[in-house]
Amino acid sequence: MCGKCCEEMGFELTVTVEDYKRWVREGREDILRYVWLPPGSPGFGDIWIDPETGEDLDYCPFFRRINKNRGICLIHDTKPEVCREFWCEYSCGVGEKGKPYKRWADEWS
């Protein structure tokens, strides 16, 4: 919940076809407006694209900081697979290598 990945990895994230189809079924136009999936794509597309300019965003538009050290995901119930599967251990320069992030975060807070 530190939000480092949400604030700094937006342009590196992808969306799966399954994510896209789920958001269509759920009527999540709020999310879909930030998604680019190539027509007929059998695999992945880009997420967190500025709907006004078409440029990559550097951050997730659905992350909100609640204080200096914590944030919340506004789409947690339907977040992309890349976010659900993300192992926040050492990936963003937080925690200690080889030590699971949750344990590190508990000690940090």
Order of alpha helices (4+ residues) and beta strands (2+ residues): alpha-beta-alpha-alpha-beta-beta-beta-beta-alpha-alpha
